[in-house]
Amino acid sequence: MGTSGRQGPAGAEGRRARRHDPQRRTRILDAALEVLVADGVAGITHRKVAARADVPLGSVTYHFASLADLLAQAFAWYVGQRTAEYEALFTEVATRADLIEILVDLVQAGPSRHRGAVLGFELHLAALRDPALRALTHEWTRASRAVLARLTGPETAARLDALLEGMIMHALLSTEREPREETRAAIAQTLGPAAVGPGA
C-alpha cells in the first residue's frame, strides 16, 4: 500500500500535466488543415485529425461539437492565416514590375507552395454545398481584393483576383507548367498600364 500511495500522486500529477495543453486546440486545427490538403473535405474524419495532431480522439470531439464544426473552424483558421500571409507578400511592392513579379511567382509556385490554394479551393467547393461556409469565401475574396486594390484600384483588383484564381487552378491541374513569360504576359495585360501604389 505504501508503494501505491507514492505512485498515486505522481500518476495524478502526470494526468494533470497531460491535460494542461493550451496549444492543443490550435494543433487540432492545424492538423485538420493538413488532412484537408491530403484527403479533402470528403476524406476528413475525427480519427484522422486526432492522429495527425497526436492527441486522443476524445480531445477532438471535446473541442469541436461535430465534424461540421471542426471543418468550419478549421477553414476560418485558414482564412485568417492566409489573409495575413497574402498581405505580407505585397508589403515591399513599389512599382508595377514588382507587383507583376510577385503575382507571377504566386501562379508559378510548385505544388508544395500551393498548399494554401488547395485549401482555398476545398473551401469554395464545400461552400457550394454548405451555405454556412459562404461567409468565409466572401471574407477571403474581400480581403484578397482589398490587398490588390490598395495597389491597383478596385476594378483592376477584381479582374486580377479572378485571373489569379483561374491560373492557379490551371497550374495545380496541369501536367506541364506554363512558361513564365506567358504567365507574366497575361497578368500584365489584365493589370494594364495602371499605376501601382497606395490609392492607385
Backbone hydrogen bonds, N-H to C=O, Kabsch-Sander energy under -0.5 kcal/mol:
donor,donor_aa,acceptor,acceptor_aa,energy
5,G,1,M,-2.3
6,R,2,G,-1.7
7,Q,3,T,-1.9
8,G,4,S,-2.1
10,A,6,R,-1.0
11,G,7,Q,-3.2
12,A,8,G,-2.5
13,E,9,P,-2.8
14,G,10,A,-2.5
15,R,11,G,-2.2
16,R,12,A,-2.5
17,A,13,E,-2.4
18,R,14,G,-2.0
19,R,15,R,-2.1
20,H,16,R,-2.0
21,D,19,R,-1.6
24,R,21,D,-2.1
27,R,23,Q,-2.5
28,I,24,R,-2.4
29,L,25,R,-2.2
30,D,26,T,-2.7
31,A,27,R,-2.5
32,A,28,I,-2.5
33,L,29,L,-2.0
34,E,30,D,-1.9
35,V,31,A,-2.4
36,L,32,A,-2.3
37,V,33,L,-2.2
38,A,34,E,-2.1
39,D,35,V,-3.5
40,G,35,V,-0.6
40,G,36,L,-1.6
43,G,39,D,-0.6
43,G,40,G,-0.8
44,I,40,G,-0.6
44,I,41,V,-0.9
49,V,45,T,-2.0
50,A,46,H,-2.6
51,A,47,R,-2.4
52,R,48,K,-2.4
53,A,49,V,-2.4
54,D,50,A,-1.1
55,V,50,A,-2.2
59,S,56,P,-1.3
60,V,56,P,-0.9
60,V,57,L,-0.8
61,T,57,L,-1.5
62,Y,58,G,-1.6
63,H,59,S,-2.0
64,F,60,V,-1.9
70,L,66,S,-2.2
71,L,67,L,-2.6
72,A,68,A,-2.5
73,Q,69,D,-2.5
74,A,70,L,-2.5
75,F,71,L,-2.7
76,A,72,A,-2.0
77,W,73,Q,-2.1
78,Y,74,A,-2.3
79,V,75,F,-2.6
80,G,76,A,-2.1
81,Q,77,W,-2.1
82,R,78,Y,-3.4
83,T,79,V,-2.3
84,A,80,G,-1.6
85,E,81,Q,-2.4
86,Y,82,R,-2.7
87,E,83,T,-2.3
88,A,84,A,-1.9
89,L,85,E,-1.3
90,F,86,Y,-0.6
90,F,87,E,-1.1
91,T,88,A,-1.2
93,V,90,F,-1.2
99,L,95,T,-2.0
100,I,96,R,-2.4
101,E,97,A,-2.3
102,I,98,D,-2.1
103,L,99,L,-2.3
104,V,100,I,-2.5
105,D,101,E,-2.4
106,L,102,I,-2.0
107,V,103,L,-1.9
108,Q,104,V,-2.8
109,A,105,D,-1.0
113,R,110,G,-1.0
114,H,110,G,-0.8
114,H,111,P,-0.8
115,R,112,S,-0.7
118,V,114,H,-2.4
119,L,115,R,-2.2
120,G,116,G,-2.2
121,F,117,A,-2.5
122,E,118,V,-2.3
123,L,119,L,-2.5
124,H,120,G,-2.3
125,L,121,F,-2.5
126,A,122,E,-2.5
127,A,123,L,-2.5
128,L,124,H,-1.1
129,R,125,L,-0.7
129,R,126,A,-1.0
130,D,126,A,-1.7
133,L,130,D,-2.2
134,R,131,P,-1.3
136,L,133,L,-1.0
137,T,133,L,-1.4
138,H,134,R,-2.4
139,E,135,A,-2.1
140,W,136,L,-2.5
141,T,137,T,-2.4
142,R,138,H,-2.7
143,A,139,E,-2.4
144,S,140,W,-2.8
145,R,141,T,-2.3
146,A,142,R,-2.0
147,V,143,A,-1.8
148,L,144,S,-1.8
149,A,145,R,-2.9
150,R,146,A,-1.4
151,L,148,L,-1.5
152,T,148,L,-2.0
153,G,149,A,-1.9
157,A,153,G,-2.1
158,A,154,P,-2.1
159,R,155,E,-1.7
160,L,156,T,-2.8
161,D,157,A,-2.6
162,A,158,A,-1.9
163,L,159,R,-2.3
164,L,160,L,-2.9
165,E,161,D,-2.1
166,G,162,A,-2.0
167,M,163,L,-2.7
168,I,164,L,-2.8
169,M,165,E,-2.2
170,H,166,G,-2.3
171,A,167,M,-2.4
172,L,168,I,-2.2
173,L,169,M,-1.9
174,S,170,H,-2.2
182,E,179,P,-0.7
183,T,179,P,-1.8
184,R,180,R,-2.6
185,A,181,E,-2.4
186,A,182,E,-2.1
187,I,183,T,-2.1
188,A,184,R,-2.8
189,Q,185,A,-2.3
190,T,186,A,-1.9
191,L,187,I,-2.7
192,G,188,A,-2.3
194,A,191,L,-0.9
197,G,151,L,-1.4
199,G,150,R,-0.7
200,A,150,R,-0.8
200,A,197,G,-2.2
